[in-house]
């Protein structure tokens, strides 16, 4: 069981991932050919030579970028932490790196440190900030790994010493308190090399969390596959990295957006099973965040803020006997939260053996009438009366107060 030993991470439940780099300029297409994979992998998947790809830096001038505006939006959406791609697999640093001129300050007309702008905005708004850093794949460096390519002639150790370790030191010493380092795709990194990275992080910032994709089982929390949710409740600290559409970096042709209702349901499902939901936006090359992302997350934020008690600081719910097609459960000590996703005149739960002492609507703490007993089949039953003005409403939550610390889920009988 992986444990961050960081209470803020255990309670956070909802974070913002931001994928942004030179790939946003291509927006999924290079020389008339469109990638059929995720947009930020276009250099690798369309075999763009490094000397050609690096020319994109001369075009990168995100005059619409507003770090403060993005952080304020994340706060409005109820998110508790932000993870920004300081360097993705393309090898381009979004800060003023001293060990490589291939960075946003030295190689672009924009000439400003993106990472520092996020650092300052997060400090202003009290937001936790973490950095995604591609430790093994670096398609610009001749010794960095590439996926589905021949890496046999590369001197990976030279890359680590020349670029990876120095850049990690920069991020961990020049940009304030770093909440976590989100490593990715360890590929051929040995256990000893992964341990070196962990030791480096902990030596410079002992409280900085190391993500599961450091590799070799050395992460402090489990990172699931992209958009993959564990089927059952999962012990320990874990996180689902996920997209609003089908890509991470901006792709002008990807309009397969999830709607707000689906995102709300996914958030509650992940929280119910014990995890955090790290949900991505991919700004355009200009720095503008796609309107679709804003619209979806504005609506999600309304639910999150209205029902924050039933989301943040909640704990893993055990295996309940029934699949609820109309809702999901989250919990805290002595409280069971029922997230109601479809209109109902009353909320009924079977096979929960707790002594219920009270019920209320989470949004306004309004007490609700309830009744406990047994069905004619002999199952324990809890019925909560829904306020009349909620009969046709969906997406709200109810709290059941319990004498016991945890819910008692009974087996199905009969």
Secondary structure, DSSP 8 states (H G I E B T S, - for coil): ------HHHHHH-EEEEE--STHHHHTTEETTEE-SS-GGGHHHHTT--HHHHGGGGGG---TT--HHHHHHHHHHTT--EEEEEEE-TT--BSS--SS-S-BTTTSSSS---HHHHHHHHHHHHT-EEEEEE-SSB-SSSTTSB-TTS--TT--HHHHIIIIIHHHHHHHHHHSS---EEEE---TT--HHHHHHHHHHHHHH-TT-EE-GGGSTT--SSEE-STT---SS---S-EEEEE-SSS-SS--TT------HHHHHHHHHHHHHTT-EEEEEE---TTS---HHHHHHHHHHHHHHHHTGGGTTT-B-----SS--SSEEEEEETTEEEEEE-S--SEEEEESB---EEEEEETTTTEE--EEEEE-TTS-EEEEEE--GGGTT--SEEEEEEESSSS--B-----
